[in-house]
Amino acid sequence: PNLSSASSSRPPPPPPQQLCPLLFCSPASGRFIHKEQNMHPPLDRPHPDCEEQVDALRQCHATTSKFKFWACNELKYAMDQCLREEKKRMLVDMNKDFEAKRQREEDAFRDAIGQELTFEEYLKQDAEYQKAKSEADPNKFTRKAHGS
């Protein structure tokens, strides 16, 4: 029997990316990862909390064949988790004392343009605005939002 003609009559199995275009499975863990999550932020700037994970991923990329593209997925997943935690910590640090910073910026802006009142203070003193506010129906927009 001619084996080459028998094997050519069957269509080849589709590659894994056609079976599941948005997911990638890590053979080591069996965990599925979205393709959109494959990219990480640039690693050329310092990441003090994640130095070990970054170094391990770079070492894996340097020593692993490109044909085994899944080989570094576990290290990349650990690095992504670490970078997420680092970002959360940085955001908490940046937003600490937010109200005081905002007040300083508002004061500096008022000094720069020569105003002595904030917008909120101006509205409190504006008789027309206060009258319109007291006459306004507070439920005017909430009824439409609730469907009544």
NORURZI-V993649 format. One line per field, one symbol per residue. burial: b if it has 24 or more other C-alpha atoms within 12 Angstrom, else e. Layout:
burial = ???
//
This chain:
burial = eeeeeeeeeeeeeeeeeeeeeeebbeeeeeeebeeeeeeeeeeeeeeeebeebbeebeeeeeeeeeeeebbbbbbbbebbebbeeeeeeeeeeeeeeeeeeeeeeeeeeeeeeeeeeeeeeeeeeeeeeeeeeeeeeeeeeeeeeeee
//
